[in-house]
Amino acid sequence: MSALSAICVEPESPARYCIICLHGLGAGAEDLLPLAKQLKLNQHATVRFIFPSAPERPVSANGGYFMPAWYDILAFSPQRQINLQHLNQVSAQVSQLVEQQMAQGIASENIILMGFSQGGAVAYHCALNTTKPLGGLVCMSTYLLPQSLPKQPWQLNTPILIQHGQQDDVVAPSLGQQAAEQLKALGYHTEFESFTMAHTISLSQIKALSLWLNQRLS
């Protein structure tokens, strides 16, 4: 299995935590890169950021146009119809990044997965199906695929933050709310936050995310 290319942002001191950030459809690792500074995390936490890049592939729902995509989307609505083989493959590649961080001395409990839009769907799939305890899961402006729910709830103690824009016209706000309610019903520690924004990341959202992360980077 080939490794994902990624941009890595190192802290000034040896890293104790790692946040892996997955970008959205058609975007790139550099799109989320500003978060490394914008989040203003506790300096003593010494966080390493990893921004992987999705492979280029044709996306059926976009007329077969080649673009960075974690998986092929066959249809956008009402719920995404996707290529499950692609999803499983990229999830395994993200899990490989987690393993690499653990090999470098960062405990799995100190690793947080974060994703925006399609990257958030991958973060769901990877985090909910790993047997290793994680430090957190952040899913922004995204959806939870039914194929991502595990047969056994491995991550019941992993805090999950779901953020969504009230004016999102790409991923319906109801999909974010639905994911939160579905996971809560299954016993997951889930928080849902909505913001006055479209399909983007806003300053008020970053402030809320910073607060949530700092509570876990002790």
N, C-alpha and C positions, 0 to 999 in steps of 0.2 A: 504494500500500500504506500503510495507516494505521500510525502508530507506536504502540508499547506505552506505556501510562502506567507510570510508575516512580517509586520513592522513591530519591533520590540522597543519599548521605552523603559529604561532602567532608572531606578531611584539612585540618589547619591550614595546611600549606604546599602549594604547587602539586603536583597529583597526578602521580606517575611511573608508577604501576600502577593497574589497574582490575580489580575482581572483580565479575562479574555473577552474581547469585544468583537461581535460579528455584525458586519454591515448589511445593508439591505440590497434588494434586487437591483442590478444595474449600477451599483455604486462601487466603492473600493475601500481598501483599508484606510486610506488617507482621509476619508470622509468623517470617520469617527475619531481620528487622531487628536483633534483639539480637546476632546474630553479629558485627556491625560492631565491637562493644565486647568481646564475650566472647573473640574470637580472639586478642586481645593481640598484634597484629602489630608488627614492628619499626617504631619511630616514624620512622626515617630513610627507610623505604620509601615513605612518603606514598601511601597507597592510597585510591582513590575506590571506594566500594561503590555498586552499582546494583541495586535490587530491583524488577524489573518485575512487573506484575500480569497474570495470565492473563485473557482475555476471559470473560464469562459466556456459557455455552452449555448446551443440554440434553445430558445424558450418558445414552446409551441403556442402559448396563449398570446405571444407578441409576434405572431407570424413567422416563427422560426428564426428570429433575429438573434445573432450571437451577442452575448453580453455576460458580465460577471453574474453568475447565478449559482446558489448553493444546490439547487435542484431544478429540474424542468417543471414548469407549471402547465398543465394541460388545459385547465379552465380556471377563471378567476372567481366565478360566482355560481351558486350562493356561497358555498364553502370551497376553498381551494382544492382542486383535483391535481395531484402531483405524482411525480415519478418516485415511488417509495425506495427503489434501489439507490437512486441518487442521494436521498435523504439519509439512508442508513450508511452510505459510504462517507459522506461529509461528517456525519455524527461520529463515526469511528475515527476520522482524521482529527476532529476537535478533541476527542477522548485521548488521542495520541499526544496532543499538546499538553493535556492535563498530566499524563504520565511523565512527560518530559520535565514538567515543573516539579513533580514529586521526586524525580530522580535528582533534581538539583537542590533538594532539601526543603521544598515548600510543602507542608502538609496539605492533604486534599481539603481539610476543613478551612484552610486559608485561601482557597481558590474560588473565585466568583465568576460565573458565566453571565454574560450580558449580550443581548442582541436587539437590533432594530429591524422591524418589519420581517422580511424573510429570514434574516439572521436571528430574529427572536424565535421564530418557529424552530430553527435548528437548535437554538439554546434550550428550548423546552424539551425537544426530543433527546438531546444528549444528556441533560441534567436529570431528567425524570427516569432515564433508563440506566444510569450508572449505579453500580453497587457501592461506590466510594462516597463517603459523606462529604458534601460540599459546603462552602461557606456562605453561598447565596446564589440566587438566580434572579436576574433582572430582565424583563421582557417588555420592550417598548413598541407601541403601535403595531402590534402583531396579532397572531391567531394561534390557537392550540389545535393542532391536527389530531383527529381521533386515533391515528396510528401511533401517536407519541405517548399515549397513556400506557404505562407498563402493567403487566399482569400482576406484579407485586409492587406495592408502593415503597420503593427504596428510600426516597428522600423526604419522608414526612417531617423530619426535624430541620430541613433546609429552608430558611426564610426565602419567600418568593415575593418580589415586588413587580406588579404589573402597572404600567403607565400608558395612558392613551389620550389622544386629542379628541375633544368633543366635536370638532369640525373635520375630522379625518374622512376624506372622500376616497381614499385608496383601500384602507382596511377599516371596515365599519366599526365604530366605537362599541357596538353591541357584541362584537367578537372578543374584545378585550374583557368586557364585563362578564361575558359567558364563560370565558376561561377561568376567571377568578372564582366565579360561583361554582363551577364544576370541580376545581381543585379543592376549594374549601369543603365541599360536600364529601370529598374523598379523604379529608383529614389533613390536608397540607396547610402549612402556615403561610397564608396568602394575604397580601395587602393590595388594594386597587386604588389608583389615583388617576383622576381625570383633569385635563388642563384645557384652557381656552386656546386651542391651536389646531392646525390641520395635520397633515402627515409629515411631521418634522420633529425636531427636538428644540424646546424653548428654554429660555433662561430660568423661568420659574420651575420648570421640570428639572433642570440641572441642579438648582438649589435644593429641591426636595430629594433628589437622588443622592446628592452629596451628604445630606443629613442622614439618610438611611444607611449609606455605606459607612460613614464615620462611626455610627453606632455599632457596627460589626467589625471595624478595624481597630480593635482595642489592644 
